[in-house]
Amino acid sequence: MYYVSIDRSGWLGWQENFVDYGTRRAHVVSVLTEGAGNAYKYLLRRLGISYVIAGQDSLDNTLVLHKLATLFGMERVMIGGGGVLN
């Protein structure tokens, strides 16, 4: 199970590489653009958080879905919202 986070610029302050949903644990996968800084990508690597880069300044949604399918074997995704894209 994965928790895919859209974080174009690399602002979310993760402290662990998972999110718990009751008795299930989901591995965090962060979706970034090329605008995310190297220090943030280093933080993700240090915490063991997977990430994909899909787009230069804005997200290429087709590329996001392609990478999630090919790199993580995702056949379905559930989109939830309520936040603001950074």
Secondary structure, DSSP 8 states (H G I E B T S, - for coil): -EEEEE-TT-----SSSEEEETTEEEEEEEEE-TTS-HHHHHHHHHHT-EEEE--SSS--HHHHHHHHHHHH--S-------S---
